[in-house]
Amino acid sequence: MNEIKFLVVVMLCAIVASLGKAMYHMNQGGQSAEMVQALGVRIGLSVALFGLLMLGWHLGWISPAG
């Protein structure tokens, strides 16, 4: 299931990009609506990624390495 691994990497990159956007807006002048929106997107992506990982594990698409 290389597709799921690729999707996880893409979502992690999107989370980091959203966090970077929030940091940029924070440096531009404190708490702005754009910063709050970027942090909200990051939280949503993080929750979606967690759900995707749990679904993939439950359906057998991925298995924990140990």
Secondary structure, 3 states (H helix, E strand, C coil): CHHHHHHHHHHHHHHHHHHHHHHHHHHHHCCCHHHHHHHHHHHHHHHHHHHHHHHHHHCCCCCCCC
